[in-house]
Amino acid sequence: MKHLHTYIFIGLLACLFLTTGCGKKKANEDDGVPSKESVILSRIKQRADLVTTEVKVRKLAIYDSSKHEKFELKDPKTWKYGERKCIVPVEVTIRYGYDLREMDADDVKITDDSTAVVILLPEPKLIDSGYEAKVDEKAIVRMSSGMRDRISHEEVDRLMVKAYEVVKDDDFSLMVGDEIENNAKVIFESIVKNMGIKNATVVVHRKEEWKK
């Protein structure tokens, strides 16, 4: 009977030990202290639409009264003077970057030795675009030959809108892709450094390329 009581006592101690150990492990998981990865991600996502690169595109919007389709767009370097034309210079600004709201918990990784922070980025995209709506009248080259009336301000405005829409639809992100990514890296390095992680190298990758 004495031996039986001893076994029961030992069994109770074992159960108590296991319960206490599990409790500590659970406490470590749910102690409310966020991981460094989650903190980095949180600070990155605060920026939402991150603009890293700005592209300026200059074109000549041309009104030609001799053509059925009166609108034409040319690079200033290729322009040759002709008749019955109104030439309106247009400067379009396009800003590329990332929608950081597309990032999730698996997109920030810290190596086991804490020497590198790997950040997986979504595809770059057009974040914002616009054009200078005000045009200096002196900058507009008019050739009255063959034109009965001077082109109106409304027509000039329509030319500029058409030019803007054409340029905006062109994808320049491939041309400046490395710059978009490198500029993002500089911003992320600042975020990581401000968190006190000073000796880690920040590495950025496209999320789709990382999966391959």
Contacts in CASP RR format, 6 or more apart in sequence:
PFRMAT RR
TARGET T0000
AUTHOR 0000-0000-0000
METHOD contacts of the structure
MODEL  1
MKHLHTYIFIGLLACLFLTTGCGKKKANEDDGVPSKESVILSRIKQRADL
VTTEVKVRKLAIYDSSKHEKFELKDPKTWKYGERKCIVPVEVTIRYGYDL
REMDADDVKITDDSTAVVILLPEPKLIDSGYEAKVDEKAIVRMSSGMRDR
ISHEEVDRLMVKAYEVVKDDDFSLMVGDEIENNAKVIFESIVKNMGIKNA
TVVVHRKEEWKK
34 42 0 8 1.000
36 110 0 8 1.000
36 195 0 8 1.000
36 197 0 8 1.000
37 105 0 8 1.000
37 108 0 8 1.000
37 109 0 8 1.000
37 110 0 8 1.000
38 105 0 8 1.000
38 108 0 8 1.000
39 195 0 8 1.000
40 108 0 8 1.000
40 117 0 8 1.000
40 119 0 8 1.000
40 191 0 8 1.000
40 192 0 8 1.000
40 195 0 8 1.000
41 103 0 8 1.000
41 104 0 8 1.000
41 105 0 8 1.000
41 107 0 8 1.000
41 108 0 8 1.000
43 191 0 8 1.000
43 195 0 8 1.000
44 100 0 8 1.000
44 103 0 8 1.000
44 108 0 8 1.000
44 119 0 8 1.000
44 188 0 8 1.000
44 191 0 8 1.000
45 100 0 8 1.000
45 101 0 8 1.000
45 103 0 8 1.000
47 100 0 8 1.000
47 187 0 8 1.000
48 99 0 8 1.000
48 100 0 8 1.000
48 101 0 8 1.000
49 97 0 8 1.000
49 98 0 8 1.000
49 99 0 8 1.000
49 100 0 8 1.000
49 127 0 8 1.000
49 128 0 8 1.000
50 97 0 8 1.000
50 98 0 8 1.000
50 99 0 8 1.000
50 100 0 8 1.000
50 127 0 8 1.000
50 184 0 8 1.000
50 187 0 8 1.000
51 95 0 8 1.000
51 96 0 8 1.000
51 97 0 8 1.000
51 127 0 8 1.000
51 128 0 8 1.000
52 96 0 8 1.000
52 97 0 8 1.000
52 98 0 8 1.000
52 179 0 8 1.000
52 180 0 8 1.000
52 181 0 8 1.000
52 183 0 8 1.000
52 184 0 8 1.000
52 187 0 8 1.000
53 95 0 8 1.000
53 96 0 8 1.000
53 97 0 8 1.000
53 176 0 8 1.000
53 177 0 8 1.000
53 179 0 8 1.000
53 180 0 8 1.000
53 183 0 8 1.000
54 93 0 8 1.000
54 94 0 8 1.000
54 95 0 8 1.000
54 96 0 8 1.000
55 93 0 8 1.000
55 94 0 8 1.000
55 95 0 8 1.000
55 96 0 8 1.000
55 172 0 8 1.000
55 175 0 8 1.000
55 176 0 8 1.000
56 91 0 8 1.000
56 92 0 8 1.000
56 93 0 8 1.000
56 94 0 8 1.000
57 91 0 8 1.000
57 92 0 8 1.000
57 93 0 8 1.000
57 94 0 8 1.000
57 167 0 8 1.000
57 170 0 8 1.000
57 172 0 8 1.000
58 76 0 8 1.000
58 89 0 8 1.000
58 90 0 8 1.000
58 91 0 8 1.000
58 92 0 8 1.000
59 73 0 8 1.000
59 74 0 8 1.000
59 75 0 8 1.000
59 76 0 8 1.000
59 89 0 8 1.000
59 90 0 8 1.000
59 92 0 8 1.000
59 163 0 8 1.000
59 166 0 8 1.000
59 167 0 8 1.000
60 73 0 8 1.000
60 74 0 8 1.000
60 75 0 8 1.000
60 76 0 8 1.000
60 79 0 8 1.000
60 87 0 8 1.000
60 88 0 8 1.000
60 89 0 8 1.000
60 90 0 8 1.000
61 71 0 8 1.000
61 72 0 8 1.000
61 73 0 8 1.000
61 87 0 8 1.000
61 88 0 8 1.000
61 89 0 8 1.000
61 90 0 8 1.000
61 159 0 8 1.000
61 160 0 8 1.000
61 162 0 8 1.000
61 163 0 8 1.000
62 71 0 8 1.000
62 72 0 8 1.000
62 73 0 8 1.000
62 74 0 8 1.000
62 85 0 8 1.000
62 86 0 8 1.000
62 87 0 8 1.000
62 88 0 8 1.000
62 159 0 8 1.000
63 70 0 8 1.000
63 71 0 8 1.000
63 85 0 8 1.000
63 86 0 8 1.000
63 87 0 8 1.000
63 88 0 8 1.000
63 151 0 8 1.000
63 155 0 8 1.000
63 159 0 8 1.000
64 70 0 8 1.000
64 72 0 8 1.000
64 84 0 8 1.000
64 85 0 8 1.000
65 84 0 8 1.000
65 85 0 8 1.000
65 146 0 8 1.000
65 147 0 8 1.000
66 83 0 8 1.000
66 84 0 8 1.000
66 146 0 8 1.000
71 159 0 8 1.000
71 162 0 8 1.000
73 162 0 8 1.000
73 163 0 8 1.000
73 166 0 8 1.000
73 167 0 8 1.000
76 89 0 8 1.000
79 87 0 8 1.000
81 143 0 8 1.000
82 143 0 8 1.000
83 143 0 8 1.000
83 145 0 8 1.000
83 146 0 8 1.000
84 143 0 8 1.000
84 145 0 8 1.000
84 146 0 8 1.000
84 147 0 8 1.000
85 143 0 8 1.000
86 140 0 8 1.000
86 141 0 8 1.000
86 142 0 8 1.000
86 143 0 8 1.000
86 147 0 8 1.000
86 151 0 8 1.000
86 155 0 8 1.000
86 156 0 8 1.000
86 159 0 8 1.000
87 140 0 8 1.000
87 141 0 8 1.000
87 142 0 8 1.000
87 143 0 8 1.000
88 135 0 8 1.000
88 140 0 8 1.000
88 156 0 8 1.000
88 159 0 8 1.000
88 160 0 8 1.000
88 163 0 8 1.000
89 135 0 8 1.000
89 139 0 8 1.000
89 140 0 8 1.000
90 131 0 8 1.000
90 132 0 8 1.000
90 159 0 8 1.000
90 160 0 8 1.000
90 163 0 8 1.000
90 164 0 8 1.000
90 167 0 8 1.000
91 131 0 8 1.000
91 132 0 8 1.000
92 129 0 8 1.000
92 130 0 8 1.000
92 131 0 8 1.000
92 163 0 8 1.000
92 164 0 8 1.000
92 167 0 8 1.000
92 168 0 8 1.000
93 129 0 8 1.000
93 130 0 8 1.000
93 131 0 8 1.000
94 126 0 8 1.000
94 128 0 8 1.000
94 129 0 8 1.000
94 130 0 8 1.000
94 167 0 8 1.000
94 168 0 8 1.000
94 172 0 8 1.000
95 126 0 8 1.000
95 127 0 8 1.000
95 128 0 8 1.000
95 129 0 8 1.000
96 124 0 8 1.000
96 125 0 8 1.000
96 126 0 8 1.000
96 127 0 8 1.000
96 172 0 8 1.000
96 173 0 8 1.000
96 176 0 8 1.000
96 177 0 8 1.000
96 180 0 8 1.000
97 124 0 8 1.000
97 125 0 8 1.000
97 127 0 8 1.000
97 180 0 8 1.000
97 184 0 8 1.000
98 121 0 8 1.000
98 122 0 8 1.000
98 124 0 8 1.000
98 125 0 8 1.000
98 127 0 8 1.000
98 180 0 8 1.000
98 184 0 8 1.000
99 122 0 8 1.000
99 125 0 8 1.000
99 127 0 8 1.000
100 122 0 8 1.000
102 122 0 8 1.000
103 120 0 8 1.000
103 121 0 8 1.000
103 122 0 8 1.000
106 120 0 8 1.000
107 119 0 8 1.000
107 120 0 8 1.000
107 121 0 8 1.000
107 207 0 8 1.000
108 117 0 8 1.000
108 118 0 8 1.000
108 119 0 8 1.000
108 120 0 8 1.000
109 117 0 8 1.000
109 118 0 8 1.000
109 120 0 8 1.000
110 116 0 8 1.000
110 117 0 8 1.000
110 118 0 8 1.000
110 200 0 8 1.000
111 117 0 8 1.000
111 118 0 8 1.000
114 197 0 8 1.000
114 199 0 8 1.000
114 200 0 8 1.000
115 199 0 8 1.000
115 200 0 8 1.000
115 201 0 8 1.000
116 200 0 8 1.000
116 201 0 8 1.000
116 202 0 8 1.000
116 203 0 8 1.000
117 188 0 8 1.000
117 192 0 8 1.000
117 197 0 8 1.000
117 200 0 8 1.000
117 201 0 8 1.000
117 202 0 8 1.000
117 203 0 8 1.000
118 203 0 8 1.000
118 204 0 8 1.000
118 205 0 8 1.000
119 188 0 8 1.000
119 202 0 8 1.000
119 203 0 8 1.000
119 204 0 8 1.000
119 205 0 8 1.000
120 204 0 8 1.000
120 205 0 8 1.000
120 206 0 8 1.000
120 207 0 8 1.000
120 210 0 8 1.000
121 181 0 8 1.000
121 184 0 8 1.000
121 204 0 8 1.000
121 205 0 8 1.000
121 206 0 8 1.000
121 207 0 8 1.000
122 207 0 8 1.000
123 206 0 8 1.000
123 207 0 8 1.000
123 208 0 8 1.000
124 173 0 8 1.000
124 177 0 8 1.000
124 180 0 8 1.000
124 181 0 8 1.000
125 173 0 8 1.000
126 168 0 8 1.000
126 173 0 8 1.000
129 164 0 8 1.000
129 168 0 8 1.000
130 164 0 8 1.000
130 168 0 8 1.000
131 160 0 8 1.000
131 163 0 8 1.000
131 164 0 8 1.000
131 167 0 8 1.000
133 157 0 8 1.000
133 160 0 8 1.000
135 156 0 8 1.000
135 160 0 8 1.000
140 156 0 8 1.000
142 150 0 8 1.000
142 151 0 8 1.000
144 150 0 8 1.000
173 180 0 8 1.000
181 204 0 8 1.000
181 206 0 8 1.000
184 204 0 8 1.000
185 202 0 8 1.000
185 204 0 8 1.000
188 202 0 8 1.000
188 204 0 8 1.000
189 202 0 8 1.000
192 200 0 8 1.000
192 202 0 8 1.000
END
